[in-house]
Structures are given as structure tokens and as C-alpha cells.
Amino acid sequence: MIRFHDEATPPWLRRHTKLVAVSTLFLLFAGAMVTSTGSGLAVPDWPLSYGMLMPPMVGGIFYEHGHRMIAAAVGFLTVLQAIWLQRREPKRFVRVLGWTALAAVVLQGVLGGLTVIFLLPPAISVAHAGLAEIFFCVTVAIAFYTSRSFEAIRREPRGDAPVAGAGAVVAIVFLQIVMGAVMRHLGAGLAIPDFPLSFGKWVPDLVSTAVAVNYAHRLGGLAVAIAALALSIRLRRYDARHPLRQMAALLLILVPAQILLGGYTVWSGRQPLITSLHVVTGALTLATAVVLWLSARTLGWGSERQAGPFVAGEVAA
């Protein structure tokens, strides 16, 4: 039979993990505003800003140095989270995730510095963007595994949950976000100036790398929509109040919203706020897919054997 751990995450620690996840999402928005406003080199030195801890917050400095200040705050919250989890969290794998998040945020800070030092090279900038999404997903996973929702999900009856399908959605969404980062950092966001058509056609002439990358990103959006719809159809057999069904429904709201924001990004000529909201909605879509996948792992047949520490139950003799 299944025996669950008696100890739960302390309430204030649970709240802190949510704070870290929400703060990280705001950090993603701040970073997107830096890119969208072209402020990446508004502060040409690192780790100081014009040799100061607090330069005049004018022009692009407001976005770039503001992004650094928010990153420092998130870093501090992540350090506090790792230590707090180590001391008070009963689930060992969550403690490991806490230290993983700390390692990711340190590496993220280093990559952010390198983007400035080497004058925004696309490879490092894309790595910086991709790691930001991974860090966000780790913080979301920590918040999920310490939540009351997880406590409820792990007590649901085991079933034939779509673990592979949910994992595929996570992979497709992540690759789509990375392709979007490649497009942004190559300056190809408006390489195709119309939407939903591309130069008035469904399949444009791929006359340049910028056009090819832009069109690949559009095809990626279609792939995400198809994958999310297929998963939602797969989950129709569950009751409407089932957690997996509810998360799939949320995914079906976020994906069309993301596509619409992508269209508005083109129609507005990459207006910074719209572009940044497009980035943030992509991150929310990825986070939702990750939580759905983790929930499916917890609910699936053989989850105790296959998922190891990713479920809080264990087999009792």
C-alpha cells in the first residue's frame, strides 16, 4: 500500500517558494524589456554600472540597471530559499531542487555579465535566455512540490496519465521559446513584416537566415498549438474537475493568447510592452506544461517505481 510522509512543508516556506517563482517571472519580464527596448548595452560595464552601484536611472539605463537590481533581489531570495529548504523541507528531492535553482541563478548572473563584456554575442545571449526559462521552471517545480495542490494530487487514484504526451508538450514549448530567443537576438523579429501570412503567402521564400528563423518560429507556434490541443483531447476522458483536465484547459487559454500576442508584436512593429508580454506568456505556457507533466508523473501507473523522488509516497511493507 501507499504511505505518505507525515511532514508537510512549513506554511511560510511554502509561501516563500511562490514568491521566488513570481519574482522570477517578473525578472523575465524585466529582461524582455531590456531586449525589446534595445537597452542591452545601455550600461557598458559589469558587475558595476558606470562604476557605480546606483547610476542615474535615465533612458536605457533604467531598463538595464533595473534588470540587474531585480536579478540581485531574485538571487537573494533564491539563496534564502535553498537554505530554508535545506533546514525545514522534509522532501529530500525538493531540497536538491533548491540547490539546483541556486546554481542556475549564479550561472545566469555570469552569463548576463558575459553578454555585456562581449557586446551581446547571439550565442551567449540565447544561452542566457534559455537558462532563464530553465531557472523559472525549477522555481515553479519547487513551488508546486511544496504546495497544497501537490498534497491533494498525490492522494488521487493512480491511472493511465499521459506522462509522455505532457513531456512532449514541455519539450516543444521549450524549443519554441529558444527559437524565439534566437530570432530576437539575431534581430529577426520583423524579418517577416506581416501576420498570419508571410509576405502574403503561407510559405515564404527563405531568402535569408533572418526570414528562415522567423518562419521557423511561426511553425513552432503551430506545433505548440497542435501538441496542446492533442493533449487536451487525450485528457477529455478525465472528469472536468480533475487537476490534469484543469491544467490542460489553462494551456488552451495561454497558447491562443501567446499566438495573438505574437501577431500584435508584428502588427505593432515590436512595441516593447507587447513584445515583453509575449515573452512572459511564453514562460507561463512553459511553466503550465511543466506542472502538468509533473502532475502526470505523480498520477501515472507505476509512478512510485518510475518517478522515484518525484512523488512523495513510498511503498510500505
C-alpha angles and dihedrals in degrees: 000000000000119000119189127209111264094214119084130195110275110258097241092048088051089053092048092055089054090049090053092050094048091045090052090053089053088049089055089053091050091049091049090052089054091055095039093052094043091241098134094115098030084111106043099191136061146240088006122046112235085337091302137102091223117025122183106290098228133130116339090349088073091061099038099042090037088056090052092050092051090047090053090051092049089048091054092048090050092052090050090048094052093050093044092049091049091054103038112016112101096199109083096203090056089054088053090050089053092058090043089056090050092051090048095051091049091050089045090055091051092050089049090054092048092053088060097040093050094040101251103307107193095232094055092039091053091047088051091052094045094049089049089060092047091050090050091051091051091052090048090050090052091049090048096049092049094046131102087238090066090047088056096042095052089057093055116107114270116251147155095297117180097247095154093045093050090047090052090054090052091051094047093048092047093050089048091053091049090050088051089052090051089051094050096046092047089053090241099129092112098029085115105042100194136061144237087005121052112229085337093305137092091230114032128202105268094225097157143018090253093055092045093051092046092050092046088056090053091050088049090056089054090049091052091050092050092047093048092048092048091050091048091052089048089055096049089097089068122086113269090245094052113118094235092051091049093050091048089052090053089050089054089055096047098047097057089043089053092050091049091050088050089055092048089050089061096039092050094048092248096308102198099234094047091045092050092048087052089056093047093048088052089054091049090050090052092047091050091050090049093051090047090052093047090048091050090051089053094048100040126107110269092017091142091055100038106032097045110185093006090088122055095218125089134193114262122204 
